[in-house]
Amino acid sequence: MAALQAVAEWAACLDGFHIAPARALKIVVLQTEDSLNDTRESLSGILSSSVFTREKLLLVERNLIVLPPVLGGTGHGLAELLQAATREHKPDILHVNPLLAFCPGDPARELGGLLYQFVDPILKRYRVAFLGVHHTPKTNNRDTSGYGAHDYQYLAAGDARIANWPRAMLQIEPVAKGVYRFRASKRGQRIGWTWDGEPTTERYFRHAVGQVRWIDATPEDAHEAEAVESYRTITGVLPLASEDGISRERIRQLAKESLKIGKDKADAWLKLAFEDGLIERVEVLGETNRKVALFRLAKVAK
C-alpha cells in the first residue's frame, strides 16, 4: 500500500513520502494481488488526505492508470505486459507488484535474470522508469547489529543482482507499536530527506488511525521506536540481583527467543549494559573446576 500511496501522490505532483517528483508523473500500476475493489478501498483512504485538493484529484484521475489485476507468469509474460502498457499509455513510471509473481522458479537463481533480461530492455527501449515491489526472506533471527547501508541492500530475496540492478532501493521495516522505518539503503543521499533539520537516509512513518494511508510518525513516535532497539532491553532477560546469574550462552538463547536478535547483537548489548552498570558479572567454579562468568542485574542500576 505504501507504493500505491507514493505513485498516487507523484501522479498529483505531490511529495510521496517526502520524495519530490519533477512534475506530475503518469504512472501505470500492474499488479497481481489486489482486486480492483481492494485497490479502490486503498485509494479511497489515500485520497482522503487534505493534500489532495480538487485540482490534485483531477491530476490523479488523469495520470494514475490502475490496470485490472493480472495472473503471475514468466519473465517473457512480464515483458509483454510492460511493453503493451507502455505503448498504450506512454507512462513515466511502470509500477509492478510483486516481482516474485513473475519468477516461477527459484528467485535465488532466476530473479536477477528477470530484471536484467526482461525488464531492463523494455525500460531502455521506451525510456520509462520502473518501480518494483519485492520482499525479503524472514529476517527475525538475522543479526543486523553490524550492518551498514551497503549491507542492507542485500536483504532482498534472490541473488546479488537484485541489489545491483536497481538505481535506488527503499526498504520498509516494522519497528514497534505501528511505527515503521523507511530506509533509503541505496543512493539514499539523493533522496532529499531531512530529520530535525539534518540530512538523513531514514525516516519513520505510521498508519493513520482509522484510515488506509500512511502518515509521518511524530518525533515522539520515532523516539519510542528507537528506544525499543536500545541495548537496555537486554536486561529484560537477566535474573534479578538477588538470584543466581546466567551464562552468556543462556543470554544469547533468551535474547533470540524474546528479543528476536542474534548472538552478535546480544553480546554487544550485554557489553554496553555492563559498562553502564546495569548488570554485574560474577565468576563461579564450573563442573570442571574452571571459572565461569555469569551475569545478572546490578544491585543498584545507574
C-alpha positions in Angstrom: 0.0 0.0 0.0 3.0 2.3 0.6 3.9 2.1 -3.1 0.3 2.8 -4.2 0.3 5.9 -2.0 3.6 7.1 -3.4 2.5 6.7 -7.0 -0.8 8.4 -6.3 1.0 11.4 -4.8 3.6 11.6 -7.6 0.8 11.5 -10.1 -0.6 14.6 -8.4 2.8 16.3 -8.3 2.9 15.8 -4.5 5.9 14.7 -2.5 5.2 11.0 -2.0 6.8 10.1 1.4 8.9 13.3 1.1 10.3 12.3 -2.3 9.6 15.1 -4.7 8.7 14.4 -8.3 10.0 16.8 -11.0 6.4 17.2 -12.2 3.1 15.3 -12.2 4.0 11.9 -13.4 2.0 9.5 -15.5 2.1 6.0 -13.8 0.8 2.6 -14.8 0.1 0.2 -11.9 0.4 -3.5 -12.8 -0.2 -6.0 -10.0 -1.4 -9.5 -9.3 -2.5 -9.4 -5.7 -5.4 -6.9 -5.2 -8.8 -6.9 -6.9 -10.0 -3.6 -8.3 -12.3 -3.3 -5.2 -9.3 -3.7 -2.9 -7.4 -1.1 -4.8 -10.4 1.3 -4.7 -10.6 0.9 -0.9 -6.9 1.7 -0.5 -7.1 4.7 -2.9 -10.2 5.9 -1.0 -8.1 6.2 2.2 -5.1 7.6 0.4 -7.0 10.3 -1.4 -8.9 11.3 1.7 -5.9 13.2 2.8 -6.3 17.0 2.8 -3.3 17.4 0.5 -5.5 16.0 -2.3 -7.3 19.2 -3.3 -9.8 19.1 -6.2 -7.0 20.1 -8.5 -4.8 17.3 -7.3 -7.5 14.8 -7.6 -8.0 15.7 -11.2 -4.3 15.1 -11.8 -4.6 11.6 -10.2 -7.6 10.8 -12.4 -5.6 11.9 -15.4 -2.2 10.4 -14.6 -2.7 7.2 -12.5 -3.7 4.2 -14.6 -4.5 1.2 -12.4 -4.9 -1.9 -14.7 -7.0 -4.8 -13.7 -5.1 -7.5 -11.8 -3.2 -10.0 -13.9 -2.1 -13.5 -13.4 1.5 -14.1 -12.5 3.7 -15.7 -15.1 7.2 -15.7 -16.5 9.7 -13.1 -17.5 8.5 -13.3 -21.1 5.0 -12.6 -20.0 6.0 -9.7 -17.8 8.0 -8.1 -20.7 4.9 -8.4 -22.9 2.7 -6.8 -20.3 5.2 -3.9 -19.8 5.6 -3.3 -23.5 1.8 -3.3 -24.1 1.2 -0.9 -21.2 4.0 1.4 -22.3 2.8 1.5 -25.9 -0.8 2.2 -24.9 -0.4 4.7 -22.1 3.1 6.1 -22.6 3.8 6.4 -18.8 6.7 7.9 -16.9 6.8 5.0 -14.5 5.8 1.4 -14.7 4.9 0.0 -11.2 4.9 -3.8 -10.7 3.7 -5.5 -7.6 5.2 -8.0 -6.7 8.2 -9.1 -8.7 8.0 -12.6 -7.4 4.7 -13.2 -9.2 6.7 -13.3 -12.5 9.5 -15.6 -11.2 8.1 -19.2 -11.2 11.5 -20.7 -10.4 14.0 -20.3 -7.6 14.4 -16.5 -7.0 18.0 -17.1 -5.8 18.8 -18.2 -9.3 16.3 -16.5 -11.6 15.0 -13.2 -10.2 18.1 -11.3 -11.1 17.8 -12.6 -14.7 14.2 -11.4 -14.8 15.4 -7.8 -14.1 18.4 -7.8 -16.4 17.0 -9.8 -19.3 13.3 -8.9 -19.4 12.6 -5.7 -17.6 15.7 -3.7 -18.4 15.4 -3.9 -22.2 11.8 -2.5 -22.1 12.9 0.4 -19.9 15.8 1.3 -22.2 13.8 0.9 -25.4 10.9 3.1 -24.2 12.8 5.4 -21.8 10.5 4.7 -18.9 11.2 4.3 -15.2 10.3 1.2 -13.1 9.1 0.8 -9.5 9.0 -2.8 -8.4 7.8 -4.1 -5.0 9.8 -7.0 -3.7 10.1 -8.8 -0.4 12.8 -10.0 2.0 13.1 -13.5 3.3 12.2 -13.9 7.0 14.8 -11.9 9.0 13.7 -12.4 12.6 16.8 -14.3 13.5 19.2 -12.4 11.4 21.6 -10.3 13.4 21.9 -6.9 11.7 23.7 -5.1 14.5 26.9 -4.6 12.5 25.1 -3.7 9.2 26.0 -0.6 7.3 24.0 0.9 4.4 25.7 -1.3 1.9 24.7 -4.5 3.8 21.0 -3.6 3.9 21.0 -3.6 0.1 21.4 -7.3 0.1 18.4 -8.2 2.3 16.0 -8.7 -0.6 15.2 -12.3 -1.6 17.3 -13.5 -4.5 20.9 -13.2 -5.6 23.2 -10.2 -5.6 21.8 -9.0 -8.9 18.6 -7.9 -7.0 20.7 -5.3 -5.2 23.0 -4.5 -8.2 20.3 -3.7 -10.8 18.1 -1.0 -9.1 19.3 2.5 -9.3 17.8 3.1 -5.8 16.3 1.0 -3.0 13.8 1.9 -0.3 13.1 -0.6 2.5 10.2 -0.7 4.9 10.9 -2.3 8.3 8.4 -2.6 11.2 9.9 -1.3 14.4 7.3 -1.0 17.2 3.7 -0.1 18.0 2.7 0.5 14.4 5.7 2.6 13.6 7.8 1.7 10.5 11.3 2.7 9.5 11.7 3.6 5.8 15.4 3.2 4.9 16.9 4.5 1.7 19.6 1.9 1.5 20.9 2.6 -2.0 21.7 6.1 -3.2 19.9 7.4 -0.1 22.0 10.6 -0.1 20.0 11.7 -3.2 16.5 11.2 -1.7 16.4 14.6 -0.1 15.1 13.5 3.3 15.8 15.6 6.4 15.1 14.9 10.1 15.3 17.7 12.7 16.9 19.8 10.1 19.7 17.4 9.2 20.0 15.2 6.0 19.1 11.5 6.7 18.5 8.3 4.8 15.9 7.0 7.4 12.5 8.3 8.3 9.6 7.0 10.3 6.0 6.6 9.2 2.9 5.0 10.6 -0.6 4.2 9.5 -3.3 6.8 10.0 -5.8 5.9 12.7 -9.0 4.5 11.2 -7.8 5.2 7.6 -6.0 3.3 5.0 -3.0 5.5 4.4 0.4 6.3 5.8 1.3 9.5 7.7 4.5 10.9 9.2 5.4 9.5 12.6 5.9 12.2 15.2 9.3 12.7 16.8 7.8 11.1 19.9 6.8 8.0 17.8 10.3 7.8 16.3 12.0 8.2 19.7 9.8 5.5 21.2 10.5 3.2 18.3 14.3 3.8 18.6 14.1 3.1 22.3 12.7 -0.4 21.6 16.1 -1.2 19.9 18.0 0.2 22.9 20.7 -2.1 24.3 19.0 -1.7 27.7 16.3 -4.2 26.6 18.9 -6.9 27.2 18.3 -6.5 30.9 14.8 -8.0 30.4 16.3 -11.5 30.0 18.6 -11.3 33.0 17.8 -12.6 36.5 17.5 -10.2 39.5 20.5 -9.2 41.5 19.3 -11.4 44.3 19.3 -14.5 42.0 22.0 -16.6 40.5 23.5 -15.3 37.3 23.2 -17.0 33.9 25.8 -17.7 31.3 26.4 -15.8 28.1 25.2 -18.7 26.1 21.9 -18.7 28.0 21.6 -15.0 27.5 22.1 -15.4 23.7 19.3 -18.1 23.7 16.9 -16.0 25.7 17.6 -12.9 23.6 17.0 -14.9 20.4 13.6 -16.2 21.7 12.4 -13.0 23.4 14.0 -10.1 21.6 14.5 -11.7 18.2 18.1 -10.7 17.9 21.2 -12.8 17.1 24.2 -13.6 19.3 26.4 -10.7 18.0 23.8 -8.1 18.9 23.1 -9.8 22.2 26.8 -9.8 23.1 27.1 -6.1 22.0 24.1 -5.1 24.1 25.4 -7.2 27.1 28.8 -5.4 26.9 27.1 -1.9 26.8 24.8 -2.7 29.7 27.7 -4.0 31.7 29.7 -0.8 31.0 26.8 1.3 32.1 26.4 -0.5 35.4 23.1 -2.1 34.6 24.3 -5.6 35.1 27.1 -7.3 37.0 29.4 -10.1 36.2 30.2 -12.8 38.7 32.6 -15.7 38.5 31.8 -19.2 39.9 33.6 -22.6 39.6 32.1 -24.8 37.0 31.9 -28.6 36.8 35.5 -28.9 35.6 36.7 -26.6 38.4 37.3 -23.8 36.0 35.9 -20.3 36.5 32.7 -19.5 34.6 31.3 -16.0 34.1 27.6 -15.4 34.9 25.5 -12.3 34.5 22.6 -10.8 36.5 21.1 -7.4 37.1 23.2 -5.0 39.1 22.1 -4.3 42.7 21.8 -0.6 42.1 21.3 0.2 38.4 22.5 3.5 37.2 
